[in-house]
Amino acid sequence: MKRLSPARAEEIALACLGWLAGNEDLLPVFMGATGLAAEDLRASAEDPHFLGSVLDFLLMDDAWVMAFCRDTGLPFELPFQARQMLPGGEQVHWT
């Protein structure tokens, strides 16, 4: 499996943000979870930490992941791989 670049991970997270913005059911849930106002989304979209939180939100529910991937034509595992490449997404090894 080829590792994603951070730039590609950001592209995937931006696609996810766009998908969420167009989803009337999930957008209010996302906005409530982040505490952001609608006008803050555009500025936040340039922050890799915020983009990681976008993917964290998506990854909370397998049905959301599958819907996003179906709608964008991405493989189901790509959002998780992208999350790993953004700040805070490193896997924690407890041993």
PyRosetta script that sets phi, psi and omega in degrees:
from pyrosetta import init, pose_from_sequence

init()
pose = pose_from_sequence("MKRLSPARAEEIALACLGWLAGNEDLLPVFMGATGLAAEDLRASAEDPHFLGSVLDFLLMDDAWVMAFCRDTGLPFELPFQARQMLPGGEQVHWT")
pose.set_psi(1, 127.9)
pose.set_omega(1, 179.2)
pose.set_phi(2, -78.5)
pose.set_psi(2, 136.0)
pose.set_omega(2, 179.1)
pose.set_phi(3, -76.5)
pose.set_psi(3, 139.1)
pose.set_omega(3, 177.2)
pose.set_phi(4, -74.5)
pose.set_psi(4, 149.2)
pose.set_omega(4, 172.4)
pose.set_phi(5, -82.4)
pose.set_psi(5, 156.4)
pose.set_omega(5, 175.4)
pose.set_phi(6, -57.7)
pose.set_psi(6, -36.1)
pose.set_omega(6, 179.1)
pose.set_phi(7, -64.0)
pose.set_psi(7, -42.6)
pose.set_omega(7, 178.1)
pose.set_phi(8, -66.9)
pose.set_psi(8, -37.8)
pose.set_omega(8, 177.3)
pose.set_phi(9, -61.6)
pose.set_psi(9, -41.0)
pose.set_omega(9, 177.7)
pose.set_phi(10, -64.7)
pose.set_psi(10, -39.0)
pose.set_omega(10, 177.9)
pose.set_phi(11, -60.8)
pose.set_psi(11, -42.8)
pose.set_omega(11, -179.9)
pose.set_phi(12, -65.9)
pose.set_psi(12, -42.4)
pose.set_omega(12, 178.7)
pose.set_phi(13, -64.9)
pose.set_psi(13, -38.4)
pose.set_omega(13, 176.3)
pose.set_phi(14, -65.4)
pose.set_psi(14, -38.4)
pose.set_omega(14, 175.9)
pose.set_phi(15, -63.0)
pose.set_psi(15, -38.9)
pose.set_omega(15, 177.8)
pose.set_phi(16, -65.1)
pose.set_psi(16, -42.9)
pose.set_omega(16, 178.2)
pose.set_phi(17, -60.9)
pose.set_psi(17, -43.1)
pose.set_omega(17, 176.7)
pose.set_phi(18, -62.6)
pose.set_psi(18, -39.6)
pose.set_omega(18, 178.4)
pose.set_phi(19, -64.3)
pose.set_psi(19, -44.5)
pose.set_omega(19, 178.7)
pose.set_phi(20, -62.7)
pose.set_psi(20, -41.1)
pose.set_omega(20, -179.2)
pose.set_phi(21, -61.1)
pose.set_psi(21, -29.3)
pose.set_omega(21, 179.2)
pose.set_phi(22, -91.4)
pose.set_psi(22, 2.6)
pose.set_omega(22, -177.2)
pose.set_phi(23, -104.6)
pose.set_psi(23, 105.1)
pose.set_omega(23, -175.4)
pose.set_phi(24, -62.6)
pose.set_psi(24, -27.2)
pose.set_omega(24, -179.2)
pose.set_phi(25, -82.6)
pose.set_psi(25, -42.7)
pose.set_omega(25, -174.8)
pose.set_phi(26, -86.2)
pose.set_psi(26, -28.8)
pose.set_omega(26, -176.5)
pose.set_phi(27, -57.1)
pose.set_psi(27, -46.1)
pose.set_omega(27, 178.5)
pose.set_phi(28, -63.1)
pose.set_psi(28, -34.2)
pose.set_omega(28, 178.0)
pose.set_phi(29, -66.3)
pose.set_psi(29, -44.4)
pose.set_omega(29, 178.5)
pose.set_phi(30, -62.8)
pose.set_psi(30, -45.7)
pose.set_omega(30, -179.5)
pose.set_phi(31, -62.2)
pose.set_psi(31, -40.4)
pose.set_omega(31, 177.6)
pose.set_phi(32, -65.5)
pose.set_psi(32, -38.3)
pose.set_omega(32, -179.7)
pose.set_phi(33, -68.8)
pose.set_psi(33, -35.4)
pose.set_omega(33, -178.0)
pose.set_phi(34, -88.0)
pose.set_psi(34, -24.9)
pose.set_omega(34, -176.7)
pose.set_phi(35, 77.7)
pose.set_psi(35, 7.7)
pose.set_omega(35, -179.4)
pose.set_phi(36, -84.2)
pose.set_psi(36, 149.0)
pose.set_omega(36, 169.6)
pose.set_phi(37, -86.1)
pose.set_psi(37, 157.3)
pose.set_omega(37, -177.4)
pose.set_phi(38, -54.9)
pose.set_psi(38, -38.0)
pose.set_omega(38, -178.4)
pose.set_phi(39, -70.4)
pose.set_psi(39, -16.6)
pose.set_omega(39, 179.2)
pose.set_phi(40, -83.9)
pose.set_psi(40, -15.6)
pose.set_omega(40, -175.8)
pose.set_phi(41, -60.8)
pose.set_psi(41, -45.2)
pose.set_omega(41, -176.3)
pose.set_phi(42, -61.2)
pose.set_psi(42, -46.9)
pose.set_omega(42, 179.9)
pose.set_phi(43, -65.8)
pose.set_psi(43, -38.3)
pose.set_omega(43, -178.6)
pose.set_phi(44, -69.5)
pose.set_psi(44, -24.9)
pose.set_omega(44, -177.1)
pose.set_phi(45, -64.0)
pose.set_psi(45, -14.6)
pose.set_omega(45, 178.3)
pose.set_phi(46, -90.0)
pose.set_psi(46, -5.2)
pose.set_omega(46, -176.4)
pose.set_phi(47, -96.6)
pose.set_psi(47, 115.6)
pose.set_omega(47, 179.8)
pose.set_phi(48, -58.1)
pose.set_psi(48, -31.2)
pose.set_omega(48, 177.3)
pose.set_phi(49, -65.8)
pose.set_psi(49, -42.3)
pose.set_omega(49, 177.2)
pose.set_phi(50, -64.2)
pose.set_psi(50, -42.7)
pose.set_omega(50, 179.6)
pose.set_phi(51, -60.8)
pose.set_psi(51, -35.4)
pose.set_omega(51, 174.1)
pose.set_phi(52, -62.1)
pose.set_psi(52, -39.1)
pose.set_omega(52, 179.5)
pose.set_phi(53, -68.7)
pose.set_psi(53, -29.9)
pose.set_omega(53, 175.2)
pose.set_phi(54, -61.7)
pose.set_psi(54, -46.9)
pose.set_omega(54, 179.5)
pose.set_phi(55, -69.6)
pose.set_psi(55, -35.3)
pose.set_omega(55, 175.3)
pose.set_phi(56, -57.2)
pose.set_psi(56, -44.6)
pose.set_omega(56, 179.4)
pose.set_phi(57, -60.9)
pose.set_psi(57, -50.2)
pose.set_omega(57, -179.0)
pose.set_phi(58, -58.0)
pose.set_psi(58, -42.1)
pose.set_omega(58, -174.6)
pose.set_phi(59, -72.7)
pose.set_psi(59, -3.9)
pose.set_omega(59, 177.8)
pose.set_phi(60, -69.7)
pose.set_psi(60, -19.5)
pose.set_omega(60, -175.0)
pose.set_phi(61, -140.5)
pose.set_psi(61, 120.7)
pose.set_omega(61, -179.4)
pose.set_phi(62, -58.3)
pose.set_psi(62, -35.7)
pose.set_omega(62, -179.9)
pose.set_phi(63, -63.9)
pose.set_psi(63, -36.8)
pose.set_omega(63, 177.7)
pose.set_phi(64, -66.5)
pose.set_psi(64, -43.0)
pose.set_omega(64, 179.1)
pose.set_phi(65, -59.8)
pose.set_psi(65, -47.6)
pose.set_omega(65, -177.7)
pose.set_phi(66, -64.8)
pose.set_psi(66, -40.6)
pose.set_omega(66, 179.2)
pose.set_phi(67, -65.3)
pose.set_psi(67, -44.9)
pose.set_omega(67, 177.6)
pose.set_phi(68, -58.7)
pose.set_psi(68, -48.1)
pose.set_omega(68, -177.4)
pose.set_phi(69, -66.2)
pose.set_psi(69, -40.7)
pose.set_omega(69, 177.0)
pose.set_phi(70, -62.1)
pose.set_psi(70, -44.7)
pose.set_omega(70, -177.1)
pose.set_phi(71, -68.7)
pose.set_psi(71, -28.0)
pose.set_omega(71, -177.5)
pose.set_phi(72, -104.4)
pose.set_psi(72, -6.9)
pose.set_omega(72, 179.7)
pose.set_phi(73, 75.5)
pose.set_psi(73, 20.1)
pose.set_omega(73, 179.9)
pose.set_phi(74, -93.5)
pose.set_psi(74, 150.8)
pose.set_omega(74, 174.3)
pose.set_phi(75, -63.7)
pose.set_psi(75, 146.3)
pose.set_omega(75, -176.3)
pose.set_phi(76, -58.1)
pose.set_psi(76, -29.4)
pose.set_omega(76, -176.8)
pose.set_phi(77, -82.9)
pose.set_psi(77, -11.0)
pose.set_omega(77, -173.5)
pose.set_phi(78, -65.3)
pose.set_psi(78, -40.5)
pose.set_omega(78, 178.2)
pose.set_phi(79, -59.1)
pose.set_psi(79, -40.1)
pose.set_omega(79, 178.5)
pose.set_phi(80, -66.2)
pose.set_psi(80, -42.6)
pose.set_omega(80, 178.3)
pose.set_phi(81, -62.6)
pose.set_psi(81, -40.5)
pose.set_omega(81, 179.0)
pose.set_phi(82, -64.3)
pose.set_psi(82, -40.9)
pose.set_omega(82, -179.3)
pose.set_phi(83, -60.0)
pose.set_psi(83, -37.4)
pose.set_omega(83, -179.6)
pose.set_phi(84, -64.5)
pose.set_psi(84, -24.4)
pose.set_omega(84, -176.8)
pose.set_phi(85, -90.2)
pose.set_psi(85, -8.8)
pose.set_omega(85, -179.6)
pose.set_phi(86, -98.9)
pose.set_psi(86, 159.4)
pose.set_omega(86, -178.2)
pose.set_phi(87, -53.3)
pose.set_psi(87, 132.4)
pose.set_omega(87, 179.8)
pose.set_phi(88, 87.5)
pose.set_psi(88, -2.4)
pose.set_omega(88, -176.3)
pose.set_phi(89, -97.0)
pose.set_psi(89, 3.2)
pose.set_omega(89, -178.9)
pose.set_phi(90, -64.1)
pose.set_psi(90, 142.1)
pose.set_omega(90, 176.9)
pose.set_phi(91, -72.1)
pose.set_psi(91, 136.2)
pose.set_omega(91, 178.8)
pose.set_phi(92, -89.9)
pose.set_psi(92, 130.2)
pose.set_omega(92, 176.2)
pose.set_phi(93, -108.1)
pose.set_psi(93, 116.5)
pose.set_omega(93, -174.1)
pose.set_phi(94, -86.1)
pose.set_psi(94, -6.8)
pose.set_omega(94, -179.6)
pose.set_phi(95, -109.4)
pose.dump_pdb("model.pdb")
